[in-house]
Every structure is written in C-alpha cells, then in structure tokens.
Amino acid sequence: MIFLIPFSYAQKKEISQAQEFIKSRKSLDKAEESMRKLLKDSVNRSNIKIYLTLAEAVRAQYEQGNEKLYLKEKYDTAALFITAHKMFEAYESLDSVDARPNEKGVVKIKYRKRNAEYLNTCRNNLYNGGMYFALNKKYDTAYRLMDTFIDCVRQPLFSGCGYREDAPLNKAAAYFTLYCGYKMQDPAKALKYETLALQYDKRHEFALRFVAEVYNMKKDTANYVAMLTRGFNEYKDSPYFFTRLMDYYNGVNKLDSAFVTVESALAHNPGNELFLFAKSNVLLNTGDYEGCIAVCDSLIARNDTLADAYYDAGVAYINMAFNLEKTVRASKATRTKLLSYYRKALPYMERYRALAPEQKDKWMAALYNIYLNLNMGAQFEEIDRMIRNS
C-alpha cells in the first residue's frame, strides 16, 4: 500500500494534466506522449481512462489540423493523414478495453456508439491519405492507411455502421494494398486482400498483373500460370499476359499448350503481328518448318522490318537442311536439295543480320553454316574471323 498510493497518485496526476492540455488545446503532443508512456507499463493496460485520454488527445490534434487546412493556414497535409490513422488506432484500442467484461462477467460498452459515429465521418481520410502516400511513393505508409480503412469492416467498434467488405471504396483500397505490397516486394501484404482487389473493375487488368507478378516473386508457379491464363482469357489483346504465358510454355516445353494459346489468340485477332510471330515460333519449335516459313512470309509481307520473322524462317530452312543430312543417304539429288535449303535460308539470315546487328550470337553461327555449305569463301572468312575474335 505504501508503494501503490504514490504510484496511483502520480498516474492520476498525469491523466489530469493531459486532460487539461486537451481542454485548452495546448501541448496536445505532450498529452499523447504521457498517455503512451503510461501504457508501456502492463499495470496500466486495463485503465480505460488512459485509453480515453489518449484517444481524445489524438482527436484534438486531428481536429486542429483539419481546421487549419479548412482555413487555408499553413499545415502539413501528410501530418493530418498520419494523425487520422493514429486516431483510428487509439479509438480501436479504447473500444477493445471498453468491451471487456467487468468483475461480474458483464459487458457494458459505454463509448462505442458515439466514437463510431464520429470516426465514420473521418474514415474517408484514411483512404485519401493512402492515395496521397501511394502517389508520393511512400508505399509502407500508404499500405497502413488503406489496411486500416478496410479493417474497419471487421472491427467491433464499427459493427453498427453497416460497413460491407465489398463496398466500392473497399475494393479500391484493396487494389492499392496490392499495389503497395508489390512495390515493397512483400508478397504477404500484397496478397492480403487479393480477392477483394480483383473485384476492383477500374483497375482489374492491372490487379491481375500485380497478382501474377507477386506469385512469380514467391516462385509459386502454379498460381502464377493460373493468373496469366485468367488474364489472357479476359484480356486477349494485352501483350503482358500472352507473352509471359507463351514464354512459360515454351520454357518448359509444353508446346501443345503454347499452340492452343496462340490459336485462341489468333481466333480473337487473326491479324495481330505478335500472335502470328508467336505461332511461327511454336511451329519452329515443334518441327513444322514449312508452316513456320509460311507464317513468317505472311508477316514479312505485312511488315518487312520484323527482324525475328526473318530469323525464324532462316532457322527453319537450316533445320530442314540438318534433318536432310541426318535422315537421307548422301547422293547428288540429296546434295542439290540440301544446298537449295541453304540458298533459301541465305537472304533471310542476311536480312536478319542487317536488321539486328547486335544479335551476333544468333546470326553468326547461322551464317557460318550457310556460307560454308554454299562455298562462299569471302563471306565465310569474314564470319570465321568474327567467331574467333568474339
């Protein structure tokens, strides 16, 4: 008792002083600081007066800042949003203590209704603050505000406000948590509201992209491919989903799946150059060289500067020559046909070299074989020197 009496007196004095600061609207930061200091001691964590005083101190700061902005006085907008976030946290902590059962096991909630009504008028500033910080690339702060905005739905404090998780602004906030989590390279945060974020129609395509990128970041291949597939099915004209899906299928040698995907794309848009080139590439990889050349020729007829179309056609002819060497016994007729493939490959590969001079690793080896087999001495010597010096 001797020790507790002075301690209790000091505690009451601090609360009383803080309340005086709040009434006078002066030294509000000191009032907040003193209450937070008291709450660091576990003995004080059941004292509702401390939580109430803390919440009121932060609320007074918020109202002061709001008033200054309204009157167009000098004030930091970012500070207002940060204070709004602190205010919600303070009132949610107060509510959790207010909702505890008393010594008889009875719950008598005293402050919830009035606090919820007040905070309901301020809640959109959490969203506005999240947008503000996201635009200023303060992704961690933006995430916290948007997270708190959405979390109001499950907070008992707001149980009487009729908040719905699928409300339009919640979907928008969920999208921004996805975006900020992605920017922070934090998959857990990015995917916290994945389902809700994907319901945000205004940024649905981008939401699918970010979710795909996050799964790729996690090395979760199954979900990455599933998200790319969903994105491709919903946005066939988007190069993002198509190219990554094709890269995946080609990379793991799922050429049947790659072919199905490219045919689906071409059924949607038969004249798309990206889709046509992807088809030529799949045909090349599956060994349908004549089909590949036909597609490449159709592409070149549309646009004679498509370097990769020349490359695929040239490689197709070279591969036809290689296959002939492997499967048919040497004869004059065979040799004539073999040389005809190299002659046909020549203009394609030389044109590819002219269009993509930096891609030496691709055209040097191809031209080496062409010049060697066609006995083109000067050209062969040039390529041979290049290879030896590379």
C-alpha positions in Angstrom: 0.0 0.0 0.0 2.8 2.4 0.9 4.3 1.9 -2.7 0.9 1.8 -4.5 -0.5 5.1 -3.1 2.2 7.4 -4.5 2.2 5.5 -7.8 -1.6 5.8 -8.2 -1.5 9.5 -7.3 1.2 10.1 -9.9 -0.8 8.2 -12.5 -4.0 10.3 -11.8 -1.9 13.5 -11.9 -0.6 12.6 -15.4 -4.1 11.8 -16.7 -5.4 15.1 -15.1 -2.6 17.1 -16.7 -3.2 15.5 -20.1 -6.9 16.3 -19.9 -6.1 19.9 -19.1 -3.9 20.1 -22.2 -6.8 18.7 -24.2 -9.3 21.2 -22.9 -7.0 24.1 -23.6 -6.0 22.6 -27.0 -2.3 23.2 -26.0 0.6 20.8 -25.7 -1.5 18.1 -27.2 1.6 16.2 -28.3 2.7 16.1 -24.6 -0.7 14.8 -23.6 -0.4 12.0 -26.2 3.1 11.2 -25.2 2.4 10.9 -21.5 -0.5 8.5 -22.1 1.6 6.3 -24.4 4.2 6.3 -21.7 1.7 5.1 -19.1 0.5 2.3 -21.4 4.0 0.9 -21.7 3.5 -0.4 -18.2 1.4 -3.5 -18.2 -0.2 -2.5 -14.9 -2.0 0.4 -16.7 -3.3 -1.5 -19.6 -6.7 -2.1 -18.0 -7.2 1.5 -17.1 -9.8 2.8 -19.6 -9.2 6.5 -18.6 -5.7 6.3 -20.1 -7.1 4.9 -23.4 -9.8 7.5 -23.4 -7.4 10.4 -22.7 -5.0 9.2 -25.4 -7.8 9.0 -28.0 -9.1 12.4 -27.1 -5.5 13.9 -27.3 -5.0 12.5 -30.8 -8.5 13.5 -31.9 -7.8 17.1 -30.7 -4.7 17.1 -32.9 -6.6 15.8 -35.9 -9.3 18.5 -35.4 -6.7 21.2 -35.1 -5.0 20.1 -38.3 -8.3 19.8 -40.1 -9.3 23.3 -39.1 -6.0 24.8 -40.3 -6.5 23.2 -43.7 -10.1 24.4 -43.9 -8.9 27.9 -43.1 -6.1 27.5 -45.6 -3.5 28.1 -42.9 0.0 26.6 -43.2 -0.2 22.9 -42.3 1.3 19.7 -43.5 -1.3 17.6 -45.3 0.7 14.4 -44.7 0.6 15.1 -41.0 -3.2 15.2 -41.0 -3.4 11.8 -42.6 -0.9 10.3 -40.2 -2.8 11.8 -37.3 -6.1 10.4 -38.7 -4.5 6.9 -38.7 -3.3 7.3 -35.2 -6.7 8.4 -34.1 -8.4 5.3 -35.5 -5.8 3.1 -33.8 -6.3 4.9 -30.5 -10.1 4.6 -30.6 -9.9 0.9 -31.6 -7.7 0.2 -28.6 -10.1 2.1 -26.4 -13.0 0.1 -27.8 -11.3 -3.2 -27.0 -10.9 -2.2 -23.4 -14.4 -0.8 -23.3 -15.8 -4.1 -24.4 -14.1 -6.2 -21.7 -16.4 -7.9 -19.2 -16.4 -6.4 -15.7 -15.7 -8.3 -12.4 -19.2 -9.9 -12.7 -18.6 -11.0 -16.3 -21.0 -8.4 -17.7 -20.1 -6.4 -20.8 -21.3 -2.8 -20.7 -20.0 -0.9 -23.7 -20.0 2.8 -22.9 -18.2 4.7 -25.7 -18.6 2.6 -28.9 -21.7 4.3 -30.4 -20.5 7.9 -30.1 -17.0 7.1 -31.1 -18.1 5.1 -34.2 -20.4 7.9 -35.3 -17.6 10.4 -35.1 -15.0 8.2 -36.8 -17.4 7.3 -39.5 -17.2 11.0 -40.6 -13.4 10.8 -40.8 -12.9 7.3 -42.3 -12.5 8.5 -45.9 -9.4 10.4 -44.8 -7.7 7.1 -44.3 -8.4 6.3 -48.0 -7.4 9.8 -49.1 -4.3 9.5 -47.1 -3.5 6.1 -48.6 -3.8 7.6 -52.1 -1.7 10.6 -51.1 1.2 8.5 -49.8 0.9 6.0 -52.7 1.2 8.8 -55.2 4.3 10.1 -53.3 5.8 6.6 -53.3 5.5 6.2 -49.5 4.3 2.7 -50.0 4.6 1.5 -46.4 2.6 4.4 -45.0 0.1 4.2 -47.8 -0.4 0.5 -47.1 -1.0 1.0 -43.4 -3.7 3.6 -44.0 -5.5 1.5 -46.7 -5.3 -1.6 -44.5 -6.9 0.3 -41.6 -9.6 1.6 -43.9 -10.5 -1.9 -45.0 -10.1 -3.4 -41.5 -12.9 -1.1 -40.2 -15.3 -3.7 -41.7 -14.2 -6.3 -39.1 -13.6 -4.0 -36.2 -16.3 -4.4 -33.4 -16.1 -0.6 -33.0 -17.9 -0.2 -36.3 -20.3 -3.0 -36.1 -23.3 -0.6 -36.1 -22.1 1.3 -39.2 -23.2 -1.2 -41.7 -19.9 -1.4 -43.5 -19.6 -4.1 -46.2 -16.4 -5.6 -47.3 -17.4 -5.5 -51.0 -18.2 -1.7 -50.9 -16.7 0.1 -54.0 -14.2 2.1 -51.9 -13.0 -1.1 -50.1 -12.3 -2.7 -53.4 -10.3 0.4 -54.5 -8.4 0.4 -51.2 -7.7 -3.4 -51.6 -6.2 -2.7 -55.0 -3.9 -0.1 -53.5 -2.8 -2.5 -50.8 -1.9 -5.0 -53.6 0.0 -2.3 -55.5 1.9 -1.0 -52.4 2.7 -4.6 -51.3 4.0 -5.3 -54.7 6.1 -2.2 -54.7 7.5 -3.1 -51.3 8.3 -6.6 -52.6 6.2 -8.0 -49.7 4.0 -10.9 -51.0 2.1 -11.4 -47.8 1.0 -7.8 -47.7 0.3 -7.6 -51.4 -2.0 -10.7 -51.3 -3.8 -9.9 -48.0 -6.8 -8.6 -49.9 -6.2 -10.4 -53.2 -9.8 -11.5 -53.8 -11.2 -8.0 -53.0 -8.6 -6.3 -55.1 -9.5 -8.4 -58.1 -13.1 -7.1 -57.8 -12.0 -3.5 -58.5 -13.3 -3.2 -62.0 -11.5 0.1 -62.8 -8.1 -1.5 -62.4 -8.9 -5.1 -62.9 -6.3 -5.8 -65.6 -3.6 -4.2 -63.6 -4.7 -6.1 -60.5 -4.3 -9.3 -62.4 -0.8 -8.3 -63.5 0.3 -7.4 -60.0 -1.1 -10.6 -58.5 0.7 -12.6 -61.2 4.0 -10.7 -60.5 3.6 -11.4 -56.8 3.1 -15.1 -57.3 6.1 -15.1 -59.6 8.0 -13.3 -56.9 7.0 -16.1 -54.5 8.1 -18.7 -57.1 4.5 -20.1 -56.9 4.5 -21.3 -60.5 1.0 -22.9 -60.4 -0.7 -19.7 -59.2 1.5 -17.5 -61.5 0.4 -19.5 -64.6 -3.2 -19.6 -63.4 -3.2 -15.8 -63.1 -1.6 -15.4 -66.5 -4.2 -17.7 -68.0 -7.0 -15.8 -66.4 -5.6 -12.5 -67.6 -5.1 -13.8 -71.1 -8.7 -15.2 -71.2 -10.1 -11.8 -70.1 -7.7 -9.5 -72.0 -6.5 -11.3 -75.1 -5.2 -8.1 -76.7 -2.9 -7.4 -73.7 0.7 -8.3 -74.6 1.5 -8.8 -70.9 -0.4 -12.0 -70.3 0.1 -13.5 -73.7 3.9 -13.1 -73.9 4.5 -14.4 -70.4 2.2 -17.3 -70.9 4.0 -18.2 -74.1 7.4 -17.8 -72.5 6.4 -20.1 -69.8 5.0 -22.8 -72.1 8.0 -22.6 -74.4 10.4 -22.6 -71.5 9.0 -25.9 -70.0 8.5 -27.4 -73.5 4.7 -27.5 -73.2 4.4 -26.9 -76.9 0.8 -28.3 -77.1 -0.4 -25.7 -74.6 1.6 -23.0 -76.4 -0.1 -23.9 -79.7 -3.6 -23.9 -78.1 -2.9 -20.5 -76.6 -1.7 -18.9 -79.8 -4.6 -20.4 -81.8 -7.0 -18.9 -79.3 -5.3 -15.6 -79.6 -5.4 -15.6 -83.4 -9.1 -16.7 -83.3 -9.7 -13.4 -81.4 -7.4 -11.3 -83.6 -6.2 -13.0 -86.8 -4.0 -10.1 -88.0 -2.1 -9.4 -84.8 1.6 -9.5 -85.6 2.6 -10.6 -82.1 0.3 -13.5 -82.2 1.4 -14.5 -85.7 5.1 -14.3 -84.7 4.3 -16.5 -81.7 2.7 -19.0 -83.9 5.8 -19.1 -86.2 7.9 -19.7 -83.1 5.8 -22.6 -81.9 5.8 -24.1 -85.4 9.5 -23.8 -85.5 9.9 -25.5 -82.1 7.6 -28.3 -83.0 9.4 -29.0 -86.3 6.7 -27.8 -88.6 9.2 -25.9 -90.7 7.1 -25.3 -93.8 4.3 -24.0 -91.6 6.7 -21.7 -89.8 8.1 -20.3 -93.1 4.6 -19.7 -94.4 3.6 -17.7 -91.4 7.0 -15.7 -91.5 6.4 -14.9 -95.1 2.9 -13.6 -94.4 4.4 -11.4 -91.6 7.2 -10.1 -93.8 4.6 -9.3 -96.5 2.8 -7.1 -93.9 6.0 -5.6 -92.4 9.4 -6.1 -93.9 11.2 -4.8 -90.9 10.2 -7.6 -88.5 13.7 -9.0 -87.8 12.6 -12.1 -85.9 10.4 -13.2 -88.7 13.4 -13.4 -91.0 15.4 -15.3 -88.3 12.7 -17.9 -87.7 12.3 -18.5 -91.5 16.1 -18.7 -91.9 16.4 -21.2 -89.0 13.6 -23.3 -90.4 15.4 -23.7 -93.7 18.7 -24.5 -91.9 16.9 -27.1 -89.8 15.4 -28.7 -92.9 19.0 -29.0 -94.3 20.2 -30.5 -91.0 17.4 -33.0 -90.9 18.1 -34.0 -94.5 21.7 -34.6 -93.7 20.8 -36.9 -90.8 18.0 -39.0 -92.4 18.9 -39.3 -96.1 21.9 -41.1 -97.5 24.3 -38.9 -99.5 23.5 -38.6 -103.2 23.7 -35.9 -105.9 20.0 -35.3 -105.6 20.3 -35.0 -101.8 23.1 -32.6 -102.1 21.2 -30.5 -104.5 18.2 -30.3 -102.2 20.4 -29.6 -99.2 22.1 -26.7 -101.0 18.7 -25.4 -102.1 17.7 -25.1 -98.4 20.8 -23.2 -97.5 20.3 -20.9 -100.5 16.7 -20.2 -99.4 18.0 -19.5 -95.8 20.6 -17.1 -97.0 18.5 -14.0 -97.8 16.5 -14.4 -94.6 19.6 -14.6 -92.4 21.4 -11.8 -94.1 18.4 -9.6 -93.8 18.2 -10.5 -90.1 21.8 -9.5 -89.6 21.1 -6.1 -91.2 18.0 -5.5 -89.0 19.6 -6.9 -85.8 23.3 -6.3 -86.0 23.7 -6.5 -82.2 22.3 -10.1 -82.1 25.6 -11.6 -83.2 25.2 -14.8 -81.2 22.2 -15.7 -83.3 23.2 -14.8 -86.8 27.0 -15.6 -86.7 26.5 -19.3 -86.3 23.7 -19.5 -88.8 25.6 -17.6 -91.5 28.8 -19.6 -90.8 26.9 -22.8 -91.8 25.2 -21.2 -94.8 28.5 -19.7 -96.2 30.4 -22.9 -95.5 27.9 -25.1 -97.4 27.4 -22.7 -100.2 31.2 -22.3 -100.6 31.1 -18.5 -100.2 34.7 -18.0 -99.5 35.0 -14.3 -98.7 31.8 -14.2 -96.6 32.8 -17.3 -94.8 36.2 -15.9 -93.9 34.6 -12.8 -92.5 32.3 -14.7 -90.3 35.0 -17.1 -89.2 37.2 -14.2 -88.1 34.3 -12.7 -86.2 33.6 -16.0 -84.4 37.3 -16.5 -83.5 37.5 -12.9 -82.2 34.3 -12.9 -80.2 
